[in-house]
Amino acid sequence: MLWQALSAARDLGRVQDIASVLIRYGFGDVVQRIGMDGALEKAGKALHWKKGEELARLKPPERARRAMEELGPTFVKLGQVLATRVDLFPPDWLAEFAKLQDKAAEVEWADIEAQLREDLGQSPDDVFKKLNHKPLASASLAQVHRARLDDGTEVVLKVRRPGIRPVVEADLRLLKRLADIVESEAPDLKQYRPKALVSQFSRSLRRELDFAAECRNAERIAQGLEDDSGIVVPEIHWEWTGERLNVQQFIDGISGRDYEAVREAGLDTHEIAQRGTRAILRMILEQGFFHADPHPGNIKYLPENRIGLLDFGMVGRLSEERRQEVAELLYGLVERDSELVSRILLGWSADSQTSQDQLEEDVAQFIDQYHGVPLEQLDMSSMIGDMTGVLRQHHLVLPADLVLMLKAFVTLEGMGRSLDPEFDMASEAAPAVERVLKRHYSPIGVARRMQKNLVQTLRVLGNLPDDLSRLLRAARRGRIEVHVEVNSLKEVSSRLDKAVSRLTLGIVTAALIIGSAIAMNVDTSETGVPLFGMLGFVGAALGGIWLLFSIWRSGRED
């Protein structure tokens, strides 16, 4: 049964909770299709229903967002990751996912102190001259406390919530099982690549649980921007930092959400928008390692129009080849080269079955829509939204690194326009794209690629004799195997197996009926054979009932 593959004993209670929440928010059909309805029956259908009229007024995106909020930290984080998937979800879904706030109830100081004592090896009050027991913020994975070192340096302690890892790991195990089931049982949901989404999400969340990795990300970004005095990255205090504790410099500034306070402080909003955009574009297009979540909550505005960057748990990586592809894509959009744009998009979604001719036609229409629009009037958020609409139409799914990049672009332009209504993201991006293309096609860049390709070719040629020798030895020993896998044959094989099983059962049932009829006519004065005949008839009846039920159930599944 489908449910048997899902119901690992250690996670059964959590499955029932999830099924309950999904049904309350109107996703009962999803629960039934992925085989979780049995969990509700085993749990006694102990549901706490909300008012039907209230839920009826909610649109599907809002119902999904509220269900995730109720399911807890792991699913809130999942929603935040889905908010970056501009290639999979339309704008109304992305807007709802973006509303998921990473907030949680405060953890008692006694529990925080006990974990700090383990990580520090002594009482936290002995390490820090002043430690505020009241948290600055409390999120799903961590709680932040302000403190002061002996030398007077102001710091913050980002403490992982005690006991959170086992909870997260249980949810991730369950999400993996659910993704497997959704892909096999819900073909119309397969286009959302649930297995790939869960895999990406699991890697991202496990990295976020390692606060030392977050600190290494911060230092790498700080090193790449060390010549830019306008960007401030908090300094890490490694003597107390580890997997569960992050001790870093406290940056005191205006919240990234308080645009009115920025103007009241006399800061130049245009310069701030320019500085932040150029820094992120430099990370993306030149360094290939960037802050992937530059939303207002991770920003502080400082005196002299400086910007403080916070929270480096989510970062993006772009290889040199990928950065070149991004630059060529933007170049193709500007030059109205639909063939180039289509080729790059198809290359990013290599397993797509879409028609390249139709894609080129749709891309050409998309390009014509923005042809002739001055850069200062170009709304990059709208342009990216329209481009991702073409991707969704052709079921093209972008790699995770590009999804983070697009999300960073959209977030940046939104912040820039909030600071300065005249902010022009496209004009800021143009010089960075030009530098990437010039560097790629410069004599030095071409020579470097030729040298790299030559080295790889020589390496392959050098290994060729050994590879051929191993291949011939394997052939002589009969160890060369050719595996041909045809997915459609699996279904045929399964159906044949069921048909043969039913045929065998039918023959056995018929034999029981004939044998029992013969046994009933035998003289039973001494042997009592009719008893065996009756047992045979009972067995035949049970076999016939099972056979009919199997045929009926198979018909319903089809």
N, C-alpha and C positions, 0 to 999 in steps of 0.2 A: 504494500500500500504506500501511497505517496507520503502519508503522514509519518510512516516509520522512518523514512529517511531524514525527517526534520526533527523528530522528538528525541534529541539527546537528553538524557535524564537531568543533567545538571542545568540545562537551560529551559526546561519545560515551563516553569513558572513564568519566566520572562516572555516566552512565546504566548502564553495565555494573556498576559498584560497587553502585549502589542496587538493581538487580535481584538481584544476588548476595545482598545482605543480606536483602532481603525474602523470597527463597526459603528462606534458612537459617532464618528465623523463622516459616516456615509460611504465608507469604502468596503462594505460588506461583500460586494462582488469580487473585489480583489482578494479578500480573505478566503472566499470559497474557491476561487480559481487556483490559488497557490497552495491549497490543502491545509489551511490553518483552522477550518471550521470545526474539525474534530477536537481541537484544543478547547474550544468553548464548551462543547458537550461534556468533556472530561472535567472541566472546571465548574460544572453545574450552572453554566450560563449566568455567572454572578456579575452582571454588568451594571454599571451606574449610568443610566441614560440621562443625557441632557434633554432639554426641551426640544421637541421635534420642530416647532415653528422657528426656533432660533437657528438651528442648523440648516433649515430649509432656505434661509435667507443668505447663507454663506455661499460664495462661489467656490468652485473646486480648488483653486490655488490657495484661498484663505483657509479652507478646511484642512488642506495638506499641511500648511504652516502651523496651524493650531494643534494638529495631531502631533507634529514633531516636537512642539514645545512641551506637550504633556508627556511625551515618551522619554524625555530626559536629555542629559548632556550629549551622549553619543549622537542622538538623532538631531539635536540642535546643530552640532558640528557638521553632520551630514548635509543638513539644509544649507549651511553656509558654503559648503563645497559645491552643492548644486547651483547656488547662486552665481558661481563662476562659469557654469556651463552654458554660455551664450549660444553654443552650437546645437544644443539639445532642446532647450526650453524657450518658449516665446516670452516676450517682455512682461506679460502680466504674472507669469509664474516666477520669473526672476525677481520681479519687484517684491513679491510676497516672501520669497526665500531670503531676500536681503533684509527683511524686517526682523529676522531671527536674531535676538540679542543674546549675547553670551553672558548672561547673568545667572546667579544662583544664590541660594540662601547662604548666609555666613556660617563658616565652620567655627565651633567653639574654640576659644583660645587654648584651652587645655589640650585639645587634640593637636592643634598646630604646634604648640610648645613641645609636646612629646616627640613629634616627628623632627622638629628642629634640633632637639637635644641629640637624637640619633645621628643626624647628618653633620652637626657641628662637633660632636664629641664632648660637649659641655653645655651648660645652660646658656640659652641665647642672651639672657640679660648680662652674662659675663663677657660675651663677645662684643656686644654693641652697647655704646655708652647710653643711648636712648632708643627704646624700641616701643613703638605705639601698638598696643594690643588691639586697637580698633582698626579694621582693615580699610585701606583706601578704596579697594574694589574687591568684589568676590565674583569669580566667573566659574564656569562649569568644570574647568580643569585646575584652576589655581586661585589662590587668594594672595592679595598684595598688601604688604605692611610697610610703613615708612620707619626708617631707623637712622641712627647717626653713629659714625665710627669714632674711635678715640681721638683722631686728629681733627674732628669736626666736620668731616665729609658727610654730606647728606646722601643716603642711599635708600633704595627700596628692596624689599625681600619678596620675590615671587615664589611662593611656596605651593608645591603640588598638593592638591586636596588628598588627605589621607584616605587610603583604600580605594582610590579611583581607578587604578590600573586593572584589577580583577574585573570590575564592573565593565570597563571599556572592552576588555578582551572577550568577555562573555557576549557583549552586544555585537562585536565584530565577527565572532564565530557564527552567530545567528544570522547576521546580514549576509555572510557568505553563503550559507545554506539557502536563504531566501532568494538570493540572486541566481543561484543554480536552478532553483525551481521555477522562478519567473521566466528565465530564458527558455526552459523546456516546456512549460505549460501555458504561457501567455505570449503567443507569437507577435501580437500587435504591440507588446511592450518591449520586444527584443531590440527594436531600433534604438532604444535608449541605452543599450549596452550595459545592463545592470551589473554583470560580472566585472567588466572593466571599471565601471564607476566605483564599485565597492573595493576593488583592488587598489585603485588610486586613493580612495578615501582612507583605507586602512593604513597605507604607507604614510600618508600625510598626518593622520592622527597619532600614529606611533612616534613619528618624529616630533610632534608637538609635545608629547609626554616627556621627551628627553630635553630638559631645560639646558643642559650643557651644550647640546647641539644647537639650540637657539642662540646661545651666547657665541658659539663659533660663527654662526651666520652673521651676527651683528659685527663681529670683528672683521670678517671678510668684506662686508659692505663698507665699513668705516675705512678700511685700508684702500679700497677702490676710490673713495671720495676724500682722501686725506688732503688733497690739494684744493678742496672746495670748503672754504671757511664758513660758507652760509648754511651747510648741512651739519647738524650735530647728532652723533650717535652715542648713546650712553656708554661710559666706560665700564667694563666688567671687572669685578673683584673675584679673581679665580681662587683665592685661598679659601673661600667659603662656598664656591659654586659647585654644583654637582647635578646629577640626574633629576633630583627632586627639589633643588633649591637654586635660585638664580639671584645673586646679589649684584646690583648694578647701580650706577650713578642715578641720583634723582634729578630729573629735568623739570624745573619749575617754569611753566609758561602758560600761555593762553590755550585753552582747549581748542582742538581743531574744528569743533562744532560751533564755537561761539564767534561767528563772523562779526557780530556787532561789537564785541569787545576788542576785536582786532582793529576795527576802524576807530574806536574811541581811544585806543592806545597810540594812534597816530602812525601806525605801520603802513607801509606802501603795499597795498594788496596786489597791485599789478606785478611788482618786483617779486613778491612772495610766490605768486602763481607761476611766474616764469622760472624762478629758481627751483621750485619743487619739480616742475615738469622736466626741466633740463636734467636734473639729477636722476630721475627715474628713467628717462629716455637713454641717458648715458649708461646706466646699469643694464638696461635691456639690450640696446643695439651695439654697444661697444664692449661691455664687460661680460655679458651673458649670464649674470647672476644678479637677481633683483628682488626687491621687497615686493611680494605678490599681493599684499593686502594693505595698500596705502590709503585706507579710509580715514575719515576725520577723527575717529577714536584713537588712531595710532599716530596722531600728529600733535605737536605742540608748536605754537608760534612764539618766537623769542624776540628780544630786543634786537635792533639793527636788522630787522627783516630776515632773521635766520629761522630755520626750521629744524625742529627736533623730531627724529624718527624713532618710533617705539615698536616693540613686539615683532620680533623676527622669526616667529614660529613657522610662518608660511612664506617660503621663498620660491622663486622660479629660476629655472636654469635653461639657457638656450645655447646650443653648440654653435660654433662658428658657421657651420653649414646652414643651420636653421636661421641664424641672424641674416645671412646672405639671402635666403629664400624670402624672409620677411621684407627685406629691402627691395628685392625684385618684385614682390607682390605689390608693394606700394608704388613702385615705379610703373608697373603695368597698369595700375589703376589711373595714374596720372596721364600716361601715354595712350590710354584707351586700347590697350593690347589685350583683348579678351582671350586670345589663345594662350598667351603667357600666364594670365591669371588662372584660367581653367586648368592648365597643366600643373601649376603649383598646388592648387586645391585638390586635384585628383591624387597628386603625389603624397599629400598629407593624409589622404583617406584611401590608401592603396587597396583595401578590400571592398571598396564600393562597387556596386554593379550598375551605377548610373550611366546614362548615355553622355559621352563627351560632347557630341554635337549639340544636344539640348542644353547641356551645362554652359557651353560657350555662348549659345543664344541668350540664355538668362543672364549670364555675366555681362554680355554686351548691353543688354537693356539696363542692367544695374549701373554700368559705367556711364551710359548716356544720360541717366537721371542726374548725375552730378557733373556732367561735362559743362565747362564754361562757368561754373560757380566760383567766384573769387575765394581765395583761401580764407580771407577774414570772415566770410559768410558761411563757410563750410562747418556744419555740425558733425563732428567726427563720431559722436555717440550714435546719431541717427544713421550715419553711413555704415558704421560697424553693425548696427542692428539690422540694416537692410542686407548687408553681406551675409550675416549669419542666418537670415531668413532664407537666402538662396541655399545655404548649406543644409538647413533643415529640410527644405523642399526636396533636395536630392539625397537625403539621408547620408550626408557626409559628416563624419565625426572627427573633430580635430584632436591631435595629440594633446596630452594634458599640459605640456609646457606652453603651447600656443594659447590654450584656453586661459591660463593665468595671465599671459601677456595681454590678451584682448580685454580681460576684466580690469587689469591695471590701467589700460588706456581709457576705458570708459569711466572708471573711478576718478582718474586724474582730471579728465575734462570736466566732470561734474563739480569737483572741488574748485578747479580753476575758474569756472563761470560763476560759482557762488562767491568767490573772492572778488572777481573782476568780470562784470557782465560782458566786457569787450574782449575777454581772453580768447585767443585763437590757437587752439591745440594743433591744428594742421600746420600753421606757420612755424610753430616751435619744433614740430617733428621733421619738417623738410630738411633743415641743415644736417640733422643727425643721420637721416637716410642718405643724403648726398655724401657724407663722410664715409659711410659704410661702403657705398658703391664705388667711390673713388679708391678706397683702400683695397677693395676686392679686385678691381681691374687695373690697378697701378702695376708698373713693371715689377716692382718688388713682390706684390701680392701674387701675380701670375707666376713669377719665378719660384716663389715658395711652394705654390701648389704643384708645379711641375716637379720640383725636387721631391716633394712628399709622394707623389704618384710614382716617380721613378724608383724611390726606395721601396715602396710597397711591391712594385712589379719585380724588382730584383730579389726581394725576399721570397715571393711566390716561386720565381724561377729557381732560386737556390734550394727550396724545399721540394721542388718537383720530383727529382730522382728518388728521394726517400718516400714520398707519397705514392709514386708509381710502384716502387718496390713493395710497400705494404699492401697495396691493392692486388698485385700479382700473387703475393703469398696467400692472401685471403682467398683469392680465386682458386688456387691450387688445392687449398684445404676445404673448398666447398662452403666457405663461410660468408659468401656474398649473398645477401637477401634483398629482394625487391618487394617493398610493401606498397600495395595499391589500396587505398581506402576510398570507397564510394559510399557517402553518407546515406544515399537513398536506399542502398541495399540493406542497411541495418533495419529499416522499418519493414521492408519486405521479409527479411529473415525472421523478425519478431512475429509478424502476422502468420507466416508459415508454421512457426513453432506453436503458436496458439491453435492453429487449425489442426495440426497433427495431434496435439494433446486432446482436443475435443473429439477427433475421430477415434482415437484410442479409447477414450472414455465411453464413447458411443458403442464401440464393438464389445467392450467389457460388459457394459450394461445389457446389451442384447444377449450376450452369452449367459449372463446371470438369469435373464428371463427364461431362455430356452432350457438351461440346466435346471432351474427351479420347477418349471412345468413338468419336465421329465421326472424329477424327484417326487413331485406330488402324486404321480401315478404309480409309484412303486408300492408293493405290498409292505406295509409298515408294522405288521403285527409283532415283529421282533426287533427291528432296527430303529424305528422311530424316525425314518428319513423325512417325513413331511415337515418336521421342525426345521431341518436344514433348507428345505424348499421355501418355507416362510421367510427364513433369514435371507435367502437369496433374493426373494421378491422385495424385501425391505431395502436391501443394498442397492438393487436395481432402481427402486423408486428414488432413493437419495441421490444416486448418480445422475438420474434423469433430471431431478430438480436442480442440481448444481450446474448441469450442462445448460439448461434453459436460462438460469440466472446469469451464467457467464456470457451467453450469446446476447442477452438483453443489456448487460452492462457494457459490453463491447460496442453495441449499437449506440448507446448513449454517449460514449467517449468519442465516437466518430462524428 
